[in-house]
Amino acid sequence: MIMAVLDLSCVVVPIIYQVHRACDGSSFATRKVEAKQKGLVIFTLIASFQKEEIGFEHQAAIMPDVPPPEQARISLFSSIWYMWNKEQTTNKQSNAAP
């Protein structure tokens, strides 16, 4: 996706933004924004907006008490990924022609 945007975009040609109303409700609104150059869509954004309203207490996000990242333990998956990736790198280096 990023490569397609970089290949299609040009810094000299202006970008035209088109905003489409996808949905307008009493509490929510959704917009789709397309960025175009030379008639081609190079980027699409879909954004939703909500009117500020009084909500229930149970909807408030209560974050758990967790240690900072420096003190976090490495998960089993991360350990396995690290070992597999290290093995793949070692195999590529040993198989390379001198």
N, C-alpha and C positions, 0 to 999 in steps of 0.2 A: 504494500500500500504506500509506504513512504517513497519507494523508488518511483512509483507511478506518478506521485505528486511532483517529485523533483524533475522527472523527465518531461511532464506536460507543462509545468509552470515556466514562465519566462519573466525576468525582472523588468523588461522593457514594456511588455504588454500589460495594460491595466487589468486588474481583477474586478469583475462585476459580481456583486453580491445580490442574490435574490432571496427574499424571505417569504416563505409560504406559511399561511396559517393552517396547521394540521388539525387543531382542535381548540375550541373556545368553550369552556364550561363555566359554571358559577364559581368554582374554586380552583380549577386547573386550566392552564393554557399550554399548548405545545406548538413550537415553531420549528420549521425545517429551513436551514440556510444552506444555499448552494453557492460556492465560489466558482466562477467561470472565467476562462481565458480562451479567446478565439472560438467561443461557442461551446467549448468542452468543459464539463464539470471536473474540477481538479480537487475539490474538497466538499464534503457534506457534513453538516452538523445538525443534530436533532436535540433540541433543548426543551425541557419541561419546567414550568413555573407554577408555584402554588401560592395562593393568597394566604397571608399569615392569619391563622385562626387559633383560638384557644383549643388545646387538645387535652387528651387524658394523661394522667400522671404516668401510666404504664408505658406510654410511648416515648418517654424521655430516655435517651441512651445513658445507661449507667455503666461506665467502663470498669472492668475488674482491676483489682490491685495486682499488677504484674511487675517483675523486676525490669530495670532498664535494659536496652539491647546489649550493653557490654557484659551483663551478667546472665544473659539468656543461654540456655543449654542448646547445643546443636541437636537437631532432631535426627532420628535414625535414617530418614530419607536423605537428608543433607549429607550425612556421613557416607552412605552408600553411593550417592551421586559423585561425591568428591573422589572416592576410591575408584569408581568406574572411569571417570573422566581422566584421572591420573594414569590409569592403566592404558586407556586409548592413546593418550599422548605418548607414553613410553613405547607402545607398539608401533606407532607411526614413525617415531624417531629411529627405532631399531630396524624397520623395514625400508627406510630411505636408502637410496643408492649413494655410495660414497663419492 
